[in-house]
Amino acid sequence: AEAAAAALATKTLTGSDILANARALADSIRSKDLAAEYDRLRKLPKEIVEDVRAAGIMRMNMPRSWGGPEMTSMEQVEVIETLARADASVAWCSFIWCDSGLYSGYLEDSVAREMYPRLDMATSGWIYPAAAAERVPGGYRVSGQWMFGSGSNHCDWLAAGVVEVKDGAAVIDDQGRPSWKILLAKRDEYEILDTWYTTGLRGTGSNDYRVQDLFVPEERSFSLLGTPQRPGPLWARPDTLLRKMAGVPLGVAADAIDTAIAMLRDKTDRLSGIPYRDMPRVQLAVAEAQAMLGSARSYVFSSLETQWRKLESGEPLTELERANVWLSRTNAFQTARKVVGLLYDTIGANAIYADRGPFDRHMRDIQTGCQHIVGQTKAWEGVGQMLLGGTPAAPLL
């Protein structure tokens, strides 16, 4: 295993290489009965994790100066979308693990290179403040518990969002807000709790994790709202962690459509004897699902492409352009839920059986995915507030 890891670490992979690897991995995943494994393990099997690592997916955000591909936001969405067409849990963990390269850009380069000596290392964790960290000489002392540690059973580093405290009082940043920090520590320094008993995304292993009086050196902390240490579009705005998330719902919805077409094209209704492909309601549902997905996907990619061009040139984004990036991502989740629900109803009774196709898993996975703050429309209140001339509370908008 060490020899394989060493060989992989020295191999140069382009974004095109990684996308091709993701397609091959997706084909391999489709041949496995992972749903049963997820129900038993409630996390990804170790061999799948190593397949993700070998495909180079964990290195998508690693900088070119380190030998990484430094892939664009659009390229990353396409990779995650490809994986999600085969398995949402694999795609979900993958978009989180590849944050290693993003975190490294907020740290001093020498510190980041020491923490990430290999390009294919995984970082998991909940970044929003869920605990207080007391500032002490040389770093922070932190105790607390965080939720949604997707992929935490297999990661190298765990991130923990905190409010910075000094002498028992919250530190206030330059914008007049409580100082929000992200602390990075090795996975084994935390206790990972067995909490992931869920409707869907069971393979993500998104358990709670906690720690008591852990010391984290200051050099392993950073603020997404601060100035990154590394230049480039990937680190120019604090929303960078969220950009590739839309690949999950887009991939789930695309697979739902493909599966529905394959199931209904040659199937005949047992009561009427009419082929499903000749039924107007089925024709309408498939066409409507494709139109909804196509619109949602175009919105995601067009907004990301506009953002990327502006970030490359150093030109500031307009409020509408910032809004579109966020809105298109949430819209992808909400649209995917509608697509899956529409096709679930169209297929009927066969959709409820886990052993007769992936529709049961599609339904459970997308319902669970939509509970993430990025998938919920309640976050649109802040977007609307910004468009109406106010200052949104959402820090990553």
C-alpha positions in Angstrom: 0.0 0.0 0.0 2.8 2.4 0.8 4.6 1.7 -2.5 1.3 2.3 -4.4 0.8 5.5 -2.5 4.3 6.7 -3.3 3.9 5.9 -7.0 0.6 7.7 -7.1 2.1 10.8 -5.3 4.7 11.3 -8.1 2.2 10.8 -11.0 1.0 13.9 -12.8 -2.7 14.0 -13.6 -4.5 16.6 -15.6 -8.1 17.5 -15.1 -9.0 15.5 -18.2 -7.1 12.5 -16.7 -9.1 12.8 -13.5 -12.4 13.0 -15.3 -11.6 9.9 -17.4 -10.6 8.1 -14.1 -13.9 9.2 -12.6 -15.9 7.8 -15.5 -14.0 4.5 -15.2 -14.6 4.4 -11.4 -18.3 5.2 -11.9 -18.6 2.2 -14.3 -16.9 0.0 -11.6 -19.2 1.2 -8.8 -22.3 0.4 -10.8 -21.4 -3.2 -10.8 -21.2 -3.4 -7.0 -24.1 -3.8 -4.5 -23.0 -0.9 -2.4 -26.4 -0.1 -1.0 -26.3 -3.3 1.1 -22.8 -2.4 2.3 -23.9 1.1 3.3 -26.8 -0.3 5.4 -24.2 -2.5 7.2 -21.2 -0.2 7.4 -22.8 3.3 7.3 -19.6 4.5 5.6 -17.8 3.8 2.4 -15.9 0.5 2.1 -12.1 1.0 2.4 -11.5 -0.3 -1.2 -13.8 2.4 -2.6 -11.9 5.1 -0.7 -8.7 3.8 -2.2 -10.2 3.8 -5.7 -11.2 7.4 -5.2 -7.7 8.2 -4.1 -6.1 6.3 -7.0 -8.4 8.2 -9.5 -6.8 11.5 -8.3 -10.1 12.9 -7.2 -8.8 14.0 -3.8 -6.1 16.2 -5.5 -8.5 18.2 -7.7 -7.8 21.4 -5.7 -4.1 20.9 -5.2 -2.1 23.8 -6.8 0.0 23.5 -9.9 3.0 24.7 -7.9 2.8 21.4 -6.0 2.2 19.3 -9.1 -1.6 19.3 -8.7 -4.1 19.9 -11.4 -5.8 23.0 -9.8 -9.0 22.2 -11.6 -11.6 24.8 -12.4 -14.9 24.9 -10.6 -16.7 23.7 -13.7 -14.3 20.7 -14.2 -14.8 19.7 -10.6 -18.6 19.8 -10.9 -18.3 17.5 -13.9 -16.2 15.0 -12.0 -18.6 14.9 -9.0 -21.6 14.7 -11.4 -20.0 11.7 -13.1 -19.5 9.9 -9.7 -23.0 10.8 -8.6 -24.6 9.2 -11.6 -23.2 5.9 -10.2 -23.4 6.6 -6.4 -24.3 9.7 -4.5 -22.4 8.7 -1.3 -19.1 8.3 -3.2 -19.7 11.7 -4.9 -20.6 13.4 -1.7 -17.4 12.2 0.2 -15.3 13.0 -2.9 -16.3 16.7 -3.1 -15.5 17.1 0.6 -12.2 15.1 0.6 -10.8 17.2 -2.2 -11.1 20.3 0.0 -7.5 19.5 1.2 -6.1 21.6 -1.6 -8.4 24.5 -0.8 -7.5 24.5 2.9 -3.8 24.3 2.0 -4.1 27.7 0.3 -5.1 29.4 3.5 -2.1 28.1 5.4 1.6 29.1 5.2 3.0 27.1 2.3 5.6 25.4 4.5 3.0 24.4 7.0 0.6 23.1 4.3 3.4 21.1 2.6 4.2 19.4 6.0 0.5 18.6 6.6 -0.1 17.5 3.0 3.1 15.7 1.9 1.0 13.8 -0.7 -1.4 15.2 -3.2 -4.0 12.5 -2.6 -5.0 13.2 1.0 -8.5 13.7 2.4 -9.9 16.3 4.7 -13.4 16.2 6.2 -15.2 18.3 8.8 -17.9 20.8 9.7 -16.6 24.3 9.1 -19.3 26.5 10.6 -18.8 27.5 14.3 -20.1 24.8 16.6 -17.8 25.4 19.6 -15.6 28.0 21.2 -11.8 27.9 21.0 -9.8 29.7 23.7 -6.8 31.6 22.4 -3.7 30.4 24.3 0.1 31.0 23.6 0.9 29.3 20.3 -2.6 28.4 19.3 -6.0 27.3 20.6 -7.6 25.1 23.2 -10.9 23.6 22.0 -13.6 21.4 23.4 -16.8 20.6 21.5 -18.8 18.5 19.2 -19.5 18.9 15.5 -21.9 17.2 13.1 -21.9 16.0 9.5 -18.3 14.8 9.4 -18.8 13.2 6.0 -16.0 10.8 5.1 -14.5 11.3 8.6 -13.8 7.6 9.1 -11.3 7.7 6.2 -9.9 11.2 6.2 -6.4 12.4 7.1 -7.4 15.7 8.7 -10.6 16.9 10.3 -11.7 20.5 10.2 -13.7 22.1 13.1 -15.4 25.5 12.9 -15.1 27.6 16.0 -15.7 31.0 17.4 -12.4 32.5 18.7 -12.5 33.4 22.4 -9.9 35.4 24.4 -10.2 35.5 28.2 -13.7 34.1 28.0 -15.1 36.7 25.5 -15.6 36.3 21.8 -13.0 38.0 19.7 -14.5 40.5 17.2 -13.1 40.7 13.7 -12.6 43.8 11.5 -16.2 43.5 10.3 -17.6 43.6 13.8 -18.5 39.9 13.8 -17.4 37.2 16.1 -14.1 35.8 14.8 -14.8 32.6 12.9 -11.9 30.2 12.7 -11.4 26.7 11.2 -9.0 24.5 13.1 -7.3 21.4 11.5 -6.2 18.4 13.5 -5.5 14.8 12.7 -8.5 12.5 12.6 -7.3 10.3 15.4 -7.2 13.3 17.7 -11.0 13.4 17.7 -13.6 10.8 18.8 -15.9 9.9 16.0 -19.3 9.1 17.2 -21.6 6.4 15.7 -24.5 8.7 14.8 -25.1 8.2 11.1 -28.5 6.4 11.0 -30.3 8.3 8.2 -32.8 8.3 5.4 -30.2 8.5 2.6 -26.5 9.1 1.8 -25.8 6.3 4.2 -22.4 5.6 2.7 -21.1 9.0 3.6 -20.5 8.1 7.2 -21.4 11.7 8.2 -21.0 11.1 11.9 -20.7 13.6 14.7 -17.2 14.0 16.2 -16.0 15.6 19.4 -12.9 16.5 21.3 -12.0 17.5 24.9 -9.3 20.1 25.5 -7.4 19.7 22.3 -4.5 22.0 21.5 -4.3 23.1 17.9 -1.3 25.2 16.8 -2.1 28.6 15.4 -0.4 27.7 12.1 -3.1 25.0 11.6 -5.9 27.5 11.8 -7.3 29.9 9.3 -10.3 32.0 8.4 -12.2 31.7 5.1 -13.1 35.3 5.4 -9.4 36.3 5.6 -6.8 36.7 2.9 -5.7 33.4 1.5 -2.0 32.7 1.3 -2.2 31.5 -2.3 -3.3 33.4 -5.4 -5.7 32.1 -8.0 -9.5 31.7 -8.7 -9.8 28.7 -6.3 -8.9 30.8 -3.3 -10.1 34.2 -4.3 -13.6 33.9 -2.7 -14.7 32.1 0.5 -17.5 30.2 -1.4 -14.8 28.0 -2.9 -15.7 25.0 -0.7 -19.3 24.9 -2.0 -18.8 25.4 -5.8 -18.6 21.7 -6.8 -21.5 20.5 -4.6 -24.0 20.9 -7.4 -22.5 17.9 -9.1 -24.2 15.6 -6.6 -27.9 16.5 -7.4 -27.2 16.9 -11.1 -25.7 13.4 -11.3 -28.5 11.8 -9.2 -31.1 13.3 -11.4 -29.3 12.4 -14.6 -29.1 8.7 -13.5 -32.8 8.8 -12.5 -33.7 9.9 -16.0 -31.4 7.3 -17.7 -32.8 4.5 -15.5 -36.4 5.5 -16.1 -35.9 5.5 -19.8 -34.2 2.1 -19.7 -37.0 0.7 -17.5 -40.0 2.1 -19.4 -38.8 1.8 -23.0 -39.6 -1.9 -23.3 -42.0 -2.4 -20.4 -45.7 -3.0 -20.8 -48.4 -2.2 -18.3 -49.8 -5.4 -16.9 -53.4 -4.2 -16.6 -53.9 -2.4 -20.0 -51.3 -4.2 -22.1 -50.1 -0.8 -23.4 -46.4 -0.3 -23.7 -45.3 2.5 -21.3 -43.4 4.3 -24.1 -46.8 4.8 -25.8 -48.5 6.4 -22.8 -48.8 10.2 -23.0 -48.3 10.6 -19.3 -45.0 8.7 -19.4 -43.8 10.6 -22.4 -44.6 13.9 -20.8 -42.9 12.9 -17.5 -39.7 11.9 -19.2 -39.6 15.0 -21.3 -40.4 17.3 -18.4 -37.7 15.7 -16.2 -35.1 16.2 -19.0 -36.1 19.8 -19.4 -35.9 20.5 -15.7 -32.5 18.9 -15.4 -31.2 20.6 -18.5 -32.2 24.0 -17.3 -30.8 23.5 -13.8 -27.5 22.2 -15.2 -27.1 25.1 -17.6 -27.8 27.6 -14.7 -25.0 26.0 -12.6 -22.4 26.0 -15.3 -23.2 29.4 -16.8 -23.0 31.0 -13.3 -19.8 29.2 -12.4 -18.2 30.1 -15.8 -19.1 33.8 -15.3 -17.7 33.7 -11.8 -14.5 32.0 -12.9 -13.8 34.5 -15.7 -14.2 37.4 -13.2 -11.9 35.7 -10.6 -9.3 35.0 -13.2 -9.2 38.6 -14.3 -9.5 40.1 -10.8 -12.7 41.8 -11.7 -15.2 42.1 -8.9 -18.4 40.1 -9.2 -21.7 42.0 -9.3 -24.3 41.2 -6.7 -26.4 39.4 -9.3 -23.4 37.2 -10.4 -22.8 36.3 -6.7 -26.5 35.5 -6.3 -26.6 33.3 -9.4 -23.8 31.1 -8.1 -25.6 30.4 -4.9 -29.1 30.2 -6.4 -28.1 27.8 -9.1 -26.6 25.4 -6.6 -29.7 25.3 -4.4 -31.8 25.1 -7.5 -29.9 22.0 -8.7 -30.7 20.3 -5.4 -34.4 21.3 -5.4 -34.8 20.5 -9.1 -33.2 17.0 -8.7 -35.7 16.3 -5.9 -38.5 17.2 -8.3 -37.1 15.1 -11.1 -36.6 12.0 -8.9 -40.1 12.4 -7.4 -41.7 12.8 -10.8 -40.1 9.7 -12.2 -40.7 7.8 -9.0 -44.4 8.4 -9.4 -44.3 7.6 -13.1 -42.6 4.2 -12.6 -45.1 3.4 -9.8 -44.9 0.4 -7.5 -41.6 -1.0 -8.9 -39.8 2.2 -7.7 -40.3 1.3 -4.0 -38.3 -1.9 -4.2 -34.6 -1.5 -3.5 -33.8 -4.7 -5.5 -35.6 -3.6 -8.7 -33.5 -0.6 -9.5 -31.9 2.5 -7.9 -35.0 4.6 -7.5 -35.5 3.9 -3.8 -31.9 5.0 -3.3 -32.2 8.0 -5.6 -35.2 9.2 -3.5 -33.6 8.7 -0.2 -30.3 10.2 -1.2 -31.7 13.3 -2.7 -34.1 13.9 0.2 -31.1 13.7 2.6 -28.9 15.9 0.3 -31.5 18.6 0.3 -31.3 19.0 4.0 -27.8 20.5 3.7 -27.9 24.2 4.1 -26.8 24.6 0.4 -29.8 22.5 -0.7 -32.4 24.4 1.4 -34.2 27.4 0.0 -34.3 29.1 3.4 -30.7 30.4 2.5 -32.3 32.3 -0.3 -33.5 34.9 2.2 -30.0 36.2 2.4 -29.6 36.2 -1.4 -32.8 38.2 -1.7 -31.7 40.5 1.0 -28.5 41.2 -0.9 -30.3 41.8 -4.2 -32.6 44.3 -2.4 -29.6 46.3 -1.3 -29.1 44.8 2.2 -26.1 43.1 3.7 -26.7 39.3 3.9 -25.7 37.4 7.1 -24.5 34.4 5.0 -20.7 34.8 5.1 -19.9 32.6 2.1 -22.3 34.4 -0.2 
